[in-house]
């Protein structure tokens, strides 16, 4: 077919997209490029040229930055080296500078959200996945290496903008979207595991102690590199429902670790949740770390969500399917 069925594409993405198809699937599902293949080349040419005009305006002209802009750029430059998920990419100075430009331009052109710490984590999967087009020699344009790299930067910018637009209130003044996620997680845990809820309360551990960071970074700091790309598959497919989905996923992870958390005191709980087991998950380990689903969980649903027996798909799909099943049973 000359056009992609967006509903079917998002269904595939939710369950986990094959790595070699991620670049084009993400771009189409986010609405960066249209579902009609014949329009891809012209759309990419136009959007990339538009981004490069922004880059020239802010970084290549004689324009003098004001104090607020310098503060934003300084914070971005501080945060990039601190972002664990970027360490494998920062050996290439071009990538470091490209990430800096993408985050700065997005901040300047979107003053309502500007730049917030945590956005470095959100841009990482895009650079990781889109750079694979260069490494594998595949591209929609067939241009030289330098042009391909410039195209990756532009594509990352527009796709990051699309994701941030769906959770914009996570980053506006007072961050009401993140507060809503935290309140929702608090409500769900209190309903689904009262013992865990009461233990955290006795220890003085509020949901905001950890869920605020989880929601800001969309949990990408809590997953290894391969799992963060897998998580982004589902995030993109969720579209405008992403914020609700993150609340369910946060809750699913807490329930997964409930017995361990109930045995810990305040400082140990905080340390555990700041460096949870999921950060070191590997594809060979994820299955045995998957949620132990309670009786009544429909494993046929889980199996359907994990085509090909993908371990990473199983991990995240099981977690989310479990929490949705528990909620529906309440």
C-alpha positions as a Markdown table, in Angstrom:
| # | Residue | x | y | z |
|---|---|---|---|---|
| 1 | Unk | 0.0 | 0.0 | 0.0 |
| 2 | Unk | 1.1 | 3.6 | -0.6 |
| 3 | Unk | -0.2 | 4.8 | 2.7 |
| 4 | Unk | 0.1 | 3.6 | 6.3 |
| 5 | Unk | -2.9 | 2.7 | 8.5 |
| 6 | Unk | -2.2 | 4.9 | 11.5 |
| 7 | Unk | -4.4 | 2.9 | 13.9 |
| 8 | Unk | -2.6 | -0.4 | 13.0 |
| 9 | Unk | 0.8 | 1.3 | 13.2 |
| 10 | Unk | 0.1 | 2.6 | 16.7 |
| 11 | Unk | -1.1 | -0.9 | 17.7 |
| 12 | Unk | 2.2 | -2.4 | 16.5 |
| 13 | Unk | 4.2 | 0.4 | 18.3 |
| 14 | Unk | 2.4 | -0.2 | 21.5 |
| 15 | Unk | 3.5 | -3.8 | 21.5 |
| 16 | Unk | 7.1 | -3.0 | 20.5 |
| 17 | Unk | 8.5 | -2.0 | 17.2 |
| 18 | Unk | 11.4 | -3.9 | 15.4 |
| 19 | Unk | 14.5 | -1.8 | 15.9 |
| 20 | Unk | 15.2 | -1.4 | 12.2 |
| 21 | Unk | 11.7 | 0.1 | 11.6 |
| 22 | Unk | 11.7 | 2.4 | 14.6 |
| 23 | Unk | 12.9 | 5.6 | 12.8 |
| 24 | Unk | 10.2 | 5.6 | 10.1 |
| 25 | Unk | 7.5 | 4.3 | 12.4 |
| 26 | Unk | 8.1 | 6.9 | 15.1 |
| 27 | Unk | 8.2 | 9.7 | 12.5 |
| 28 | Unk | 4.9 | 8.6 | 10.9 |
| 29 | Unk | 3.1 | 7.9 | 14.2 |
| 30 | Unk | 4.1 | 11.3 | 15.7 |
| 31 | Unk | 2.8 | 13.0 | 12.6 |
| 32 | Unk | 6.2 | 14.4 | 11.7 |
| 33 | Unk | 5.8 | 12.8 | 8.2 |
| 34 | Unk | 2.5 | 11.9 | 6.6 |
| 35 | Unk | 1.2 | 8.3 | 6.3 |
| 36 | Unk | 1.4 | 8.6 | 2.5 |
| 37 | Unk | 4.8 | 7.5 | 1.3 |
| 38 | Unk | 4.8 | 9.7 | -1.8 |
| 39 | Unk | 4.8 | 12.8 | 0.5 |
| 40 | Unk | 7.7 | 11.8 | 2.7 |
| 41 | Unk | 10.6 | 13.3 | 0.7 |
| 42 | Unk | 9.0 | 16.7 | 0.3 |
| 43 | Unk | 7.8 | 16.9 | 3.9 |
| 44 | Unk | 11.3 | 15.9 | 5.2 |
| 45 | Unk | 13.0 | 18.4 | 2.9 |
| 46 | Unk | 10.7 | 21.2 | 4.1 |
| 47 | Unk | 10.8 | 20.4 | 7.8 |
| 48 | Unk | 14.6 | 19.9 | 7.8 |
| 49 | Unk | 15.1 | 23.2 | 6.0 |
| 50 | Unk | 12.9 | 24.9 | 8.5 |
| 51 | Unk | 14.9 | 23.6 | 11.5 |
| 52 | Unk | 18.2 | 24.5 | 9.8 |
| 53 | Unk | 16.9 | 28.0 | 9.5 |
| 54 | Unk | 16.3 | 28.1 | 13.2 |
| 55 | Unk | 19.8 | 26.8 | 13.9 |
| 56 | Unk | 21.3 | 29.4 | 11.7 |
| 57 | Unk | 19.3 | 32.1 | 13.3 |
| 58 | Unk | 20.3 | 31.2 | 16.9 |
| 59 | Unk | 23.8 | 29.7 | 16.5 |
| 60 | Unk | 25.3 | 30.9 | 13.2 |
| 61 | Unk | 24.3 | 34.5 | 13.0 |
| 62 | Unk | 25.7 | 37.5 | 14.8 |
| 63 | Unk | 22.7 | 37.5 | 17.1 |
| 64 | Unk | 23.5 | 38.4 | 20.8 |
| 65 | Unk | 21.7 | 36.2 | 23.4 |
| 66 | Unk | 20.0 | 38.0 | 26.2 |
| 67 | Unk | 20.5 | 37.0 | 29.9 |
| 68 | Unk | 17.6 | 34.6 | 30.0 |
| 69 | Unk | 18.8 | 32.8 | 26.9 |
| 70 | Unk | 22.3 | 32.5 | 28.3 |
| 71 | Unk | 21.0 | 31.0 | 31.5 |
| 72 | Unk | 19.0 | 28.4 | 29.5 |
| 73 | Unk | 22.0 | 27.5 | 27.4 |
| 74 | Unk | 24.2 | 27.3 | 30.5 |
| 75 | Unk | 21.8 | 24.9 | 32.2 |
| 76 | Unk | 21.5 | 22.7 | 29.1 |
| 77 | Unk | 25.3 | 22.5 | 28.9 |
| 78 | Unk | 25.5 | 21.5 | 32.6 |
| 79 | Unk | 22.8 | 18.9 | 32.3 |
| 80 | Unk | 24.0 | 17.1 | 29.1 |
| 81 | Unk | 27.1 | 15.5 | 30.6 |
| 82 | Unk | 25.1 | 14.5 | 33.7 |
| 83 | Unk | 22.6 | 12.5 | 31.7 |
| 84 | Unk | 23.5 | 8.8 | 32.1 |
| 85 | Unk | 21.5 | 7.8 | 29.1 |
| 86 | Unk | 23.6 | 10.1 | 26.9 |
| 87 | Unk | 27.0 | 8.7 | 27.9 |
| 88 | Unk | 27.2 | 6.3 | 25.0 |
| 89 | Unk | 26.5 | 9.1 | 22.5 |
| 90 | Unk | 28.7 | 11.9 | 24.0 |
| 91 | Unk | 31.9 | 10.4 | 22.6 |
| 92 | Unk | 31.0 | 12.2 | 19.4 |
| 93 | Unk | 31.3 | 16.0 | 19.9 |
| 94 | Unk | 28.9 | 16.5 | 17.0 |
| 95 | Unk | 26.1 | 14.7 | 18.9 |
| 96 | Unk | 26.7 | 16.8 | 22.1 |
| 97 | Unk | 26.5 | 20.0 | 20.1 |
| 98 | Unk | 23.4 | 18.8 | 18.2 |
| 99 | Unk | 21.6 | 17.9 | 21.5 |
| 100 | Unk | 22.5 | 21.3 | 22.9 |
| 101 | Unk | 21.0 | 23.1 | 19.8 |
| 102 | Unk | 17.9 | 21.0 | 19.7 |
| 103 | Unk | 17.1 | 21.6 | 23.4 |
| 104 | Unk | 18.0 | 25.3 | 23.2 |
| 105 | Unk | 16.0 | 26.0 | 20.1 |
| 106 | Unk | 13.0 | 24.2 | 21.5 |
| 107 | Unk | 13.2 | 26.2 | 24.7 |
| 108 | Unk | 13.4 | 29.6 | 22.9 |
| 109 | Unk | 10.6 | 28.8 | 20.5 |
| 110 | Unk | 8.3 | 27.5 | 23.3 |
| 111 | Unk | 8.6 | 30.0 | 26.2 |
| 112 | Unk | 5.6 | 28.5 | 28.1 |
| 113 | Unk | 7.7 | 25.4 | 28.8 |
| 114 | Unk | 11.2 | 26.7 | 28.0 |
| 115 | Unk | 13.8 | 24.2 | 29.2 |
| 116 | Unk | 13.3 | 21.9 | 32.2 |
| 117 | Unk | 15.8 | 19.5 | 33.7 |
| 118 | Unk | 14.8 | 16.0 | 32.4 |
| 119 | Unk | 14.3 | 17.0 | 28.8 |
| 120 | Unk | 17.8 | 15.7 | 28.1 |
| 121 | Unk | 16.5 | 12.2 | 28.9 |
| 122 | Unk | 13.6 | 12.6 | 26.5 |
| 123 | Unk | 15.7 | 13.6 | 23.5 |
| 124 | Unk | 18.1 | 10.7 | 24.0 |
| 125 | Unk | 16.0 | 7.9 | 22.5 |
| 126 | Unk | 15.5 | 10.0 | 19.3 |
| 127 | Unk | 19.2 | 10.5 | 18.8 |
| 128 | Unk | 20.0 | 6.9 | 19.6 |
| 129 | Unk | 17.3 | 5.5 | 17.2 |
| 130 | Unk | 17.7 | 8.1 | 14.3 |
| 131 | Unk | 21.5 | 7.8 | 14.4 |
| 132 | Unk | 21.1 | 4.1 | 13.5 |
| 133 | Unk | 19.9 | 5.3 | 10.0 |
| 134 | Unk | 23.4 | 6.6 | 9.4 |
| 135 | Unk | 25.2 | 3.6 | 11.0 |
| 136 | Unk | 23.2 | 1.1 | 9.0 |
| 137 | Unk | 23.6 | 3.2 | 5.8 |
| 138 | Unk | 19.8 | 3.6 | 5.5 |
| 139 | Unk | 18.1 | 6.9 | 4.9 |
| 140 | Unk | 15.1 | 8.2 | 3.1 |
| 141 | Unk | 17.3 | 10.7 | 1.3 |
| 142 | Unk | 20.5 | 8.9 | 0.4 |
| 143 | Unk | 22.7 | 12.0 | 1.2 |
| 144 | Unk | 26.3 | 12.1 | 2.4 |
| 145 | Unk | 27.3 | 11.5 | 6.0 |
| 146 | Unk | 27.4 | 15.1 | 7.1 |
| 147 | Unk | 24.0 | 15.9 | 5.6 |
| 148 | Unk | 22.6 | 12.7 | 7.1 |
| 149 | Unk | 23.8 | 13.9 | 10.6 |
| 150 | Unk | 22.2 | 17.3 | 10.0 |
| 151 | Unk | 19.0 | 15.5 | 9.1 |
| 152 | Unk | 19.1 | 13.4 | 12.2 |
| 153 | Unk | 19.4 | 16.6 | 14.3 |
| 154 | Unk | 16.4 | 18.1 | 12.6 |
| 155 | Unk | 14.3 | 15.0 | 12.9 |
| 156 | Unk | 15.1 | 14.7 | 16.6 |
| 157 | Unk | 14.0 | 18.3 | 17.1 |
| 158 | Unk | 10.6 | 17.9 | 15.5 |
| 159 | Unk | 9.9 | 14.5 | 17.1 |
| 160 | Unk | 10.9 | 15.8 | 20.5 |
| 161 | Unk | 8.5 | 18.7 | 20.0 |
| 162 | Unk | 5.7 | 16.3 | 19.1 |
| 163 | Unk | 6.2 | 14.3 | 22.3 |
| 164 | Unk | 6.6 | 17.4 | 24.5 |
| 165 | Unk | 3.4 | 18.8 | 23.1 |
| 166 | Unk | 1.4 | 15.8 | 24.4 |
| 167 | Unk | 2.7 | 16.4 | 28.0 |
| 168 | Unk | 3.1 | 20.2 | 27.8 |
| 169 | Unk | 1.6 | 20.7 | 31.3 |
| 170 | Unk | 4.4 | 18.6 | 32.7 |
| 171 | Unk | 6.7 | 21.5 | 32.1 |
| 172 | Unk | 4.6 | 24.7 | 32.4 |
| 173 | Unk | 4.6 | 26.8 | 35.5 |
| 174 | Unk | 3.9 | 24.7 | 38.7 |
| 175 | Unk | 4.0 | 21.6 | 36.4 |
| 176 | Unk | 0.3 | 20.6 | 36.9 |
| 177 | Unk | 0.6 | 17.6 | 34.7 |
| 178 | Unk | 3.3 | 16.0 | 36.9 |
| 179 | Unk | 1.3 | 16.8 | 40.0 |
| 180 | Unk | -1.7 | 15.1 | 38.4 |
| 181 | Unk | 0.4 | 12.0 | 37.7 |
| 182 | Unk | 1.7 | 11.9 | 41.2 |
| 183 | Unk | -1.8 | 12.2 | 42.7 |
| 184 | Unk | -3.1 | 9.5 | 40.4 |
| 185 | Unk | -0.2 | 7.1 | 41.4 |
| 186 | Unk | -0.9 | 7.9 | 45.1 |
| 187 | Unk | -4.6 | 7.1 | 44.6 |
| 188 | Unk | -3.9 | 3.8 | 42.7 |
| 189 | Unk | -1.4 | 2.5 | 45.2 |
| 190 | Unk | -3.8 | 3.2 | 48.0 |
| 191 | Unk | -6.5 | 1.2 | 46.3 |
| 192 | Unk | -4.4 | -1.6 | 44.9 |
| 193 | Unk | -1.9 | -2.3 | 47.7 |
| 194 | Unk | -3.0 | -0.8 | 51.0 |
| 195 | Unk | -0.2 | -2.5 | 52.9 |
| 196 | Unk | 2.4 | -0.8 | 50.7 |
| 197 | Unk | 0.6 | 2.5 | 50.8 |
| 198 | Unk | 0.5 | 2.4 | 54.6 |
| 199 | Unk | 4.1 | 1.3 | 54.9 |
| 200 | Unk | 5.3 | 4.2 | 52.8 |
| 201 | Unk | 3.2 | 6.6 | 54.8 |
| 202 | Unk | 4.6 | 5.3 | 58.1 |
| 203 | Unk | 8.1 | 5.7 | 56.8 |
| 204 | Unk | 7.4 | 9.3 | 55.7 |
| 205 | Unk | 7.9 | 8.4 | 52.0 |
| 206 | Unk | 5.6 | 10.5 | 49.9 |
| 207 | Unk | 4.8 | 9.6 | 46.3 |
| 208 | Unk | 6.3 | 13.0 | 45.3 |
| 209 | Unk | 9.7 | 11.9 | 46.7 |
| 210 | Unk | 10.2 | 9.8 | 43.6 |
| 211 | Unk | 7.2 | 9.9 | 41.2 |
| 212 | Unk | 7.9 | 13.6 | 40.4 |
| 213 | Unk | 11.2 | 12.7 | 38.8 |
| 214 | Unk | 9.7 | 9.6 | 37.2 |
| 215 | Unk | 7.0 | 11.6 | 35.6 |
| 216 | Unk | 9.3 | 14.5 | 34.5 |
| 217 | Unk | 11.6 | 12.0 | 32.7 |
| 218 | Unk | 8.8 | 9.7 | 31.6 |
| 219 | Unk | 10.6 | 7.0 | 33.5 |
| 220 | Unk | 13.4 | 6.9 | 30.9 |
| 221 | Unk | 16.1 | 7.2 | 33.6 |
| 222 | Unk | 14.6 | 4.1 | 35.2 |
| 223 | Unk | 15.2 | 1.9 | 32.1 |
| 224 | Unk | 18.4 | 0.8 | 30.4 |
| 225 | Unk | 19.0 | 2.1 | 26.8 |
| 226 | Unk | 17.3 | -0.7 | 24.9 |
| 227 | Unk | 14.3 | -0.6 | 27.3 |
| 228 | Unk | 13.9 | 3.2 | 27.0 |
| 229 | Unk | 13.6 | 2.9 | 23.3 |
| 230 | Unk | 11.0 | 0.2 | 23.8 |
| 231 | Unk | 9.2 | 2.4 | 26.3 |
| 232 | Unk | 9.2 | 5.2 | 23.7 |
| 233 | Unk | 7.4 | 2.9 | 21.3 |
| 234 | Unk | 4.5 | 2.7 | 23.6 |
| 235 | Unk | 4.7 | 6.4 | 24.7 |
| 236 | Unk | 4.4 | 7.5 | 21.0 |
| 237 | Unk | 1.5 | 5.1 | 20.4 |
| 238 | Unk | -0.4 | 6.5 | 23.4 |
| 239 | Unk | -0.4 | 10.0 | 22.0 |
| 240 | Unk | -2.5 | 12.4 | 24.1 |
| 241 | Unk | -3.1 | 9.6 | 26.7 |
| 242 | Unk | 0.6 | 9.5 | 27.5 |
| 243 | Unk | 0.3 | 11.3 | 30.9 |
| 244 | Unk | -2.3 | 8.7 | 32.1 |
| 245 | Unk | -0.2 | 5.9 | 30.8 |
| 246 | Unk | 2.9 | 7.1 | 32.8 |
| 247 | Unk | 0.8 | 7.1 | 35.9 |
| 248 | Unk | -0.2 | 3.5 | 35.3 |
| 249 | Unk | 3.4 | 2.5 | 34.6 |
| 250 | Unk | 4.7 | 4.2 | 37.7 |
| 251 | Unk | 2.1 | 2.3 | 39.7 |
| 252 | Unk | 2.9 | -1.0 | 38.0 |
| 253 | Unk | 6.6 | -0.7 | 39.0 |
| 254 | Unk | 5.8 | 0.1 | 42.6 |
| 255 | Unk | 3.6 | -3.0 | 42.8 |
| 256 | Unk | 6.3 | -5.1 | 41.2 |
| 257 | Unk | 8.7 | -4.1 | 44.0 |
| 258 | Unk | 6.1 | -3.9 | 46.8 |
| 259 | Unk | 7.5 | -6.8 | 48.9 |
| 260 | Unk | 11.0 | -5.4 | 48.7 |
| 261 | Unk | 9.8 | -1.9 | 49.6 |
| 262 | Unk | 7.7 | -3.1 | 52.6 |
| 263 | Unk | 10.9 | -4.5 | 54.2 |
| 264 | Unk | 12.8 | -1.2 | 53.9 |
| 265 | Unk | 13.1 | 1.9 | 56.1 |
| 266 | Unk | 12.9 | 5.5 | 54.8 |
| 267 | Unk | 16.4 | 6.0 | 53.5 |
| 268 | Unk | 16.6 | 2.6 | 52.0 |
| 269 | Unk | 13.3 | 3.1 | 50.2 |
| 270 | Unk | 14.5 | 6.3 | 48.7 |
| 271 | Unk | 17.8 | 4.8 | 47.7 |
| 272 | Unk | 16.0 | 1.9 | 46.1 |
| 273 | Unk | 13.6 | 4.0 | 44.1 |
| 274 | Unk | 16.3 | 6.4 | 43.0 |
| 275 | Unk | 18.3 | 3.5 | 41.5 |
| 276 | Unk | 15.7 | 0.8 | 40.9 |
| 277 | Unk | 16.5 | -2.7 | 39.5 |
| 278 | Unk | 15.1 | -1.7 | 36.1 |
| 279 | Unk | 18.1 | 0.5 | 35.4 |
| 280 | Unk | 20.2 | -2.6 | 34.8 |
| 281 | Unk | 17.6 | -4.7 | 33.0 |
| 282 | Unk | 19.0 | -6.6 | 30.0 |
| 283 | Unk | 17.0 | -8.3 | 27.4 |
| 284 | Unk | 18.0 | -11.7 | 28.7 |
| 285 | Unk | 17.0 | -10.7 | 32.3 |
| 286 | Unk | 13.7 | -9.0 | 31.8 |
| 287 | Unk | 11.6 | -12.1 | 31.5 |
| 288 | Unk | 12.6 | -13.4 | 34.9 |
| 289 | Unk | 12.2 | -9.9 | 36.3 |
| 290 | Unk | 8.7 | -9.5 | 34.8 |
| 291 | Unk | 5.7 | -8.8 | 37.0 |
| 292 | Unk | 4.3 | -11.8 | 38.9 |
| 293 | Unk | 0.8 | -11.3 | 37.8 |
| 294 | Unk | -2.0 | -12.0 | 40.3 |
| 295 | Unk | -4.7 | -14.6 | 39.7 |
| 296 | Unk | -7.2 | -13.5 | 37.1 |
| 297 | Unk | -4.7 | -11.7 | 34.8 |
| 298 | Unk | -5.4 | -12.5 | 31.2 |
| 299 | Unk | -2.1 | -13.9 | 29.9 |
| 300 | Unk | -3.6 | -14.1 | 26.4 |
| 301 | Unk | -3.7 | -10.3 | 26.5 |
| 302 | Unk | -0.1 | -10.2 | 27.6 |
| 303 | Unk | 0.9 | -12.7 | 24.9 |
| 304 | Unk | -0.8 | -10.6 | 22.3 |
| 305 | Unk | 1.1 | -7.6 | 23.5 |
| 306 | Unk | 4.5 | -9.4 | 23.1 |
| 307 | Unk | 4.8 | -10.6 | 19.5 |
| 308 | Unk | 7.9 | -12.7 | 18.8 |
| 309 | Unk | 8.5 | -13.2 | 22.5 |
| 310 | Unk | 10.4 | -10.0 | 22.9 |
| 311 | Unk | 11.8 | -9.8 | 26.4 |
| 312 | Unk | 11.7 | -6.1 | 26.7 |
| 313 | Unk | 8.2 | -6.0 | 25.2 |
| 314 | Unk | 7.1 | -8.6 | 27.7 |
| 315 | Unk | 8.5 | -6.6 | 30.6 |
| 316 | Unk | 6.7 | -3.4 | 29.9 |
| 317 | Unk | 3.6 | -4.9 | 28.5 |
| 318 | Unk | 3.2 | -7.2 | 31.4 |
| 319 | Unk | 3.7 | -4.3 | 33.8 |
| 320 | Unk | 1.1 | -2.2 | 32.1 |
| 321 | Unk | -1.4 | -5.0 | 31.4 |
| 322 | Unk | -1.1 | -6.0 | 35.1 |
| 323 | Unk | -2.0 | -2.6 | 36.4 |
| 324 | Unk | -4.8 | -2.1 | 33.9 |
| 325 | Unk | -6.2 | -5.5 | 34.9 |
| 326 | Unk | -6.0 | -4.7 | 38.6 |
| 327 | Unk | -7.7 | -1.3 | 38.1 |
| 328 | Unk | -10.5 | -2.9 | 36.0 |
| 329 | Unk | -11.1 | -5.4 | 38.8 |
| 330 | Unk | -11.5 | -2.7 | 41.5 |
